[in-house]
Amino acid sequence: MIDLKVLRENPDVVRASQQARGEDAGLVDALAAADATRRAAISSADNLRAEQKSASKQIGKASAEERPALLAAAKDLAEKVKAAEAAQAEAERAYTSAHMAISNVIIDGVPAGGEDDFVVLDTVGEPPAITDPKDHLELGESLGLIDMERGAKVSGSRFYFLTGVGALLQLGLFQLAVRVAVDNGFTLMIPPVLVRPEVMAGTGFLGAHADEVYRVEADDLYLVGTSEVPLAGYHADEILDLSAGPKRYAGWSSCFRREAGSYGKDTRGIIRVHQFDKVEGFVYCRPEEAEAEHDRLLGWQRQMLAHIEVPYRVIDIAAGDLGSSAARKFDCEAWVPTQKTYRELTSTSNCTTFQARRLAVRYRDENGRPQTAATLNGTLATTRWLVAILENHQQPDGSVRVPAALVPYVGAEVLTPVR
């Protein structure tokens, strides 16, 4: 949730953020009204409760003659308190609903617009000159790395097996990501992939993109689409000690996405699937540290992309393409030869205090007062990276060169066709 102090002191900033996202700026006025109604309801209920307490004291001191009238007045007052508390509860519900409806306030400099309005910040490497490139699925099948046919037989469309060296390649990639993370102060975590509704909602994934999430209705649990979710919930309702600097976690987990509304797009191969694995960095820090930490996350992503030796670009995502919790997001997109374009491999988002406010994650400032923390997240490796590795390192004879950093994990410098 956004900081109400910003709304009360500078509502135009929140309106401008909503407009840049292409969302309803009228929600800002609705929240301001709900906030005012809530505060008035709290004040009214508090005043009546104080009056009720005073009346109770008077009854205890009253004479027998005075008591019947005071008891009648107290009964009437009790009804008023009950009604005021009901009004307060309703005002609280309306306020919470209005508060939850507004996306995070974007950071100055975020491009306005939608999916195609990103700004390219940097381009690294040159796309390889490959005559008649094979796509990752053709390469993966010929090399014995990917089995989509049996994945569909077992689980349905958009499922797959990584087989033999394909599994080794992914595990090696993730081991490399873990090493980069641990060497930079991250604590490695293998989190649960089923979470409670309040944790999923707290991270902002039950809003506009709720149809992307798998729900286990019998247990009222959700399958996560990223370990960002359980890592964000890890310190819910806690006060952290951030005196030594940010807390950094790296979560290795399987992830699940319904891919609702994506039919006909990237249905071939493992670009857009229902289940994949990922190593995700997640950070808790003081709000004033968040932008610098965002740059660090991007730097660690660049380090990983350098290890797999693929051309890529860094883009600043436009406001209308941000998730509700992100105030700014950078993507790193790798070149995919068969598509002749760049495709997302990593994202890193600065969520400022939006998620932590929902999840009640706080720290103590220099005066010992609890303050809301900031959270950030960033991809360090996913299954999709195999697409860029296979396509960019393919050779004319159908073999694929293994990036030097992955050779120790794979046990081979070149992967050759098995059929």
TORFIGU-355945 format. One record per residue (C-alpha): residue in one letter; x, y, z. Coordinates in steps of 0.02 Angstrom, whole numbers, padded with zeros to 5 digits, always signed. Example, Ala and Ser with C-alpha at 12.3 -4.5 7.8 and 13.67 -1.06 7.14 Angstrom:
REM residues 2
A+00615-00225+00390;S+00684-00053+00357;
//
This chain:
REM residues 419
M+00000+00000+00000;I+00056+00177-00032;D+00110+00292+00109;L-00041+00392+00167;K+00072+00535+00214;V+00111+00559+00029;L-00075+00555-00013;R-00120+00682+00121;E+00025+00802+00089;N+00040+00789-00100;P-00105+00699-00183;D-00054+00767-00354;V+00101+00656-00350;V-00010+00503-00327;R-00130+00561-00464;A+00016+00587-00584;S+00080+00413-00545;Q-00091+00337-00580;Q-00103+00432-00744;A+00072+00379-00798;R+00022+00199-00766;G-00137+00221-00868;E-00240+00186-00712;D-00387+00278-00635;A-00330+00439-00551;G-00503+00453-00473;L-00452+00315-00353;V-00343+00444-00266;D-00493+00552-00222;A-00589+00395-00170;L-00449+00348-00050;A-00437+00525+00020;A-00625+00524+00053;A-00618+00350+00131;D-00473+00405+00240;A-00570+00558+00300;T-00725+00453+00334;R-00623+00325+00429;R-00539+00455+00538;A-00707+00537+00576;A-00783+00367+00620;I-00637+00327+00737;S-00654+00496+00822;S-00842+00476+00843;A-00825+00301+00916;D-00684+00355+01032;N-00786+00502+01097;L-00938+00393+01129;R-00834+00262+01218;A-00759+00398+01328;E-00934+00463+01365;Q-00990+00285+01406;K-00844+00262+01525;S-00886+00426+01613;A-01069+00377+01625;S-01023+00210+01705;K-00926+00303+01840;Q-01076+00416+01873;I-01190+00266+01897;G-01072+00195+02028;K-01080+00358+02125;A-01266+00394+02099;S-01402+00386+02230;A-01544+00261+02217;E-01658+00399+02150;E-01535+00453+02015;R-01486+00279+01959;P-01638+00228+01851;A-01620+00382+01740;L-01433+00358+01725;L-01455+00173+01682;A-01580+00218+01546;A-01460+00347+01476;A-01318+00219+01484;K-01423+00093+01388;D-01456+00222+01253;L-01271+00267+01250;A-01223+00084+01233;E-01331+00073+01077;K-01246+00227+01007;V-01074+00152+01043;K-01125-00010+00957;A-01185+00085+00805;A-01028+00193+00802;E-00916+00040+00812;A-01011-00040+00668;A-00990+00120+00567;Q-00805+00121+00610;A-00785-00059+00553;E-00872-00021+00389;A-00766+00136+00365;E-00610+00032+00397;R-00663-00095+00266;A-00699+00040+00138;Y-00534+00126+00177;T-00434-00036+00160;S-00518-00078-00005;A-00481+00097-00073;H-00302+00090-00009;M-00269-00080-00088;A-00338-00020-00255;I-00198+00105-00286;S-00034+00047-00361;N+00135+00101-00294;V+00189+00279-00330;I+00317+00275-00470;I+00490+00348-00448;D+00536+00509-00539;G+00609+00468-00709;V+00506+00313-00745;P+00445+00325-00927;A+00259+00351-00949;G+00161+00238-01064;G+00136+00053-01092;E+00227-00105-01143;D+00312-00029-01295;D+00366+00134-01211;F+00519+00069-01119;V+00685+00162-01130;V+00844+00068-01177;L+00979+00110-01049;D+01120+00002-01115;T+01160-00129-01246;V+01299-00255-01215;G+01377-00367-01347;E+01338-00394-01530;P+01210-00521-01592;P+01304-00669-01669;A+01301-00692-01857;I+01215-00860-01876;T+01155-00923-02045;D+00986-01010-02033;P+00986-01024-01842;K+00891-01166-01760;D+00775-01120-01619;H+00804-01178-01440;L+00676-01319-01450;E+00749-01395-01608;L+00921-01384-01530;G+00861-01449-01362;E+00777-01600-01441;S+00923-01643-01555;L+01044-01629-01409;G+00934-01732-01293;L+00904-01587-01172;I+00717-01551-01183;D+00566-01667-01202;M+00408-01568-01232;E+00309-01715-01302;R+00319-01818-01144;G+00294-01663-01038;A+00127-01637-01125;K+00085-01822-01107;V+00114-01815-00919;S+00048-01642-00875;G-00027-01557-01027;S+00028-01416-01141;R+00169-01300-01088;F+00250-01430-00977;Y+00416-01515-01016;F+00556-01626-00954;L+00735-01565-00945;T+00834-01723-00979;G+01014-01776-00957;V+01132-01633-00993;G+00983-01516-01004;A+00953-01544-00819;L+01140-01524-00785;L+01142-01362-00883;Q+01001-01288-00780;L+01071-01348-00614;G+01242-01279-00662;L+01165-01111-00706;F+01077-01105-00538;Q+01231-01159-00442;L+01323-01015-00526;A+01183-00894-00477;V+01190-00956-00298;R+01379-00929-00293;V+01360-00751-00358;A+01224-00718-00229;V+01315-00793-00080;D+01477-00705-00126;N+01381-00541-00120;G+01305-00564+00052;F+01142-00655+00011;T+01076-00792+00123;L+01022-00942+00019;M+00843-00999+00048;I+00737-01142-00019;P+00563-01077+00024;P+00390-01156+00021;V+00300-01136-00144;L+00125-01140-00070;V+00077-00982+00026;R-00071-00910+00119;P-00187-00784+00034;E-00128-00640+00145;V+00052-00666+00090;M+00006-00676-00094;A-00102-00520-00076;G+00032-00432+00024;T+00154-00441-00119;G+00028-00373-00244;F-00005-00530-00345;L-00192-00544-00314;G-00238-00383-00403;A-00244-00360-00591;H-00141-00518-00621;A-00235-00635-00505;D-00286-00742-00653;E-00102-00789-00674;V-00096-00875-00505;Y-00137-01057-00468;R-00249-01081-00317;V-00269-01241-00217;E-00448-01210-00163;A-00465-01358-00044;D-00326-01287+00066;D-00345-01101+00024;L-00164-01090-00030;Y-00080-01018-00184;L+00063-01086-00289;V+00194-00949-00307;G+00250-00879-00474;T+00413-00820-00396;S+00502-00848-00230;E+00484-00660-00206;V+00317-00703-00126;P+00373-00818+00017;L+00530-00714+00044;A+00423-00558+00063;G+00315-00650+00189;Y+00466-00718+00283;H+00478-00565+00395;A+00293-00517+00397;D+00238-00437+00562;E+00418-00419+00619;I+00535-00277+00664;L+00702-00305+00578;D+00875-00255+00634;L+00944-00161+00483;S+01082-00074+00579;A+01214-00175+00487;G+01137-00140+00316;P+01010-00225+00202;K+00953-00405+00228;R+00976-00502+00066;Y+00902-00672+00026;A+00916-00782-00129;G+00770-00902-00153;W+00787-01058-00261;S+00616-01128-00303;S+00499-01199-00432;C+00375-01069-00494;F+00201-01087-00568;R+00103-00973-00684;R-00061-01004-00773;E-00010-00893-00919;A-00192-00840-00937;G-00224-00735-01091;S-00061-00785-01175;Y-00131-00917-01292;G-00047-00910-01462;K+00106-00819-01393;D+00271-00912-01366;T+00184-01080-01359;R+00334-01167-01437;G+00470-01226-01320;I+00508-01162-01145;I+00492-00974-01162;R+00318-00963-01085;V+00274-01115-00980;H+00169-01161-00829;Q+00313-01221-00720;F+00494-01168-00713;D+00634-01147-00588;K+00713-00984-00533;V+00842-00909-00417;E+00772-00744-00355;G+00860-00610-00254;F+00756-00520-00123;V+00809-00374-00014;Y+00744-00284+00141;C+00821-00114+00173;R+00790+00062+00237;P+00689+00165+00110;E+00833+00286+00082;E+00945+00139+00031;A+00823+00065-00096;E+00877+00153-00256;A+01061+00111-00227;E+01013-00069-00187;H+00913-00074-00348;D+01069-00028-00446;R+01166-00164-00354;L+01036-00295-00400;L+01050-00242-00582;G+01239-00257-00569;W+01228-00436-00504;Q+01110-00479-00647;R+01236-00407-00770;Q+01370-00514-00689;M+01265-00670-00718;L+01230-00624-00899;A+01416-00598-00928;H+01444-00775-00864;I+01328-00850-00996;E+01407-00743-01133;V+01251-00680-01222;P+01213-00509-01299;Y+01084-00413-01199;R+01007-00243-01169;V+00946-00157-01011;I+00779-00068-01019;D+00686+00048-00901;I+00508-00017-00899;A+00368+00109-00931;A+00244+00147-00792;G+00098+00061-00878;D+00194-00102-00888;L+00245-00107-00705;G+00164-00225-00583;S+00061-00140-00449;S+00196-00157-00316;A+00343-00093-00419;A+00393+00090-00414;R+00528+00058-00545;K+00584-00095-00641;F+00734-00134-00750;D+00734-00283-00867;C+00883-00366-00948;E+00834-00440-01116;A+00945-00564-01209;W+00957-00577-01397;V+00861-00726-01470;P+00930-00761-01644;T+00779-00853-01715;Q+00660-00715-01660;K+00781-00577-01712;T+00738-00480-01555;Y+00779-00462-01371;R+00678-00561-01243;E+00668-00538-01055;L+00785-00643-00949;T+00787-00540-00789;S+00683-00411-00699;T+00728-00311-00545;S+00598-00206-00456;N+00608-00073-00322;C+00446-00093-00224;T+00491+00045-00100;T+00380+00024+00056;F+00227-00041-00038;Q+00242-00227+00003;A+00316-00204+00176;R+00172-00090+00226;R+00047-00226+00178;L+00147-00360+00267;A+00193-00253+00420;V+00382-00271+00398;R+00471-00134+00495;Y+00640-00082+00565;R+00693+00040+00700;D+00764+00208+00651;E+00909+00294+00741;N+00787+00351+00875;G+00719+00177+00903;R+00552+00212+00820;P+00475+00079+00707;Q+00472+00127+00522;T+00413+00034+00367;A+00552-00055+00273;A+00579-00056+00085;T+00585-00215-00021;L+00666-00257-00187;N+00678-00411-00296;G+00781-00468-00444;T+00802-00624-00551;L+00972-00710-00545;A+00931-00859-00658;T+00779-00948-00730;T+00742-01095-00844;R+00711-00972-00987;W+00897-00930-00989;L+00924-01098-01077;V+00839-01021-01230;A+00971-00884-01245;I+01115-01003-01207;L+01067-01132-01337;E+01023-01011-01477;N+01170-00891-01457;H+01302-01027-01438;Q+01243-01144-01576;Q+01371-01201-01705;P+01346-01238-01892;D+01356-01427-01861;G+01209-01422-01739;S+01317-01428-01583;V+01311-01297-01444;R+01460-01222-01355;V+01443-01219-01166;P+01490-01051-01087;A+01656-01069-00995;A+01577-01029-00826;L+01458-01177-00844;V+01581-01308-00907;P+01629-01369-00732;Y+01446-01404-00693;V+01401-01482-00861;G+01561-01582-00885;A+01579-01538-01069;E+01636-01389-01173;V+01524-01433-01321;L+01355-01520-01328;T+01335-01629-01482;P+01176-01697-01563;V+01116-01868-01505;R+00998-01888-01651;
//
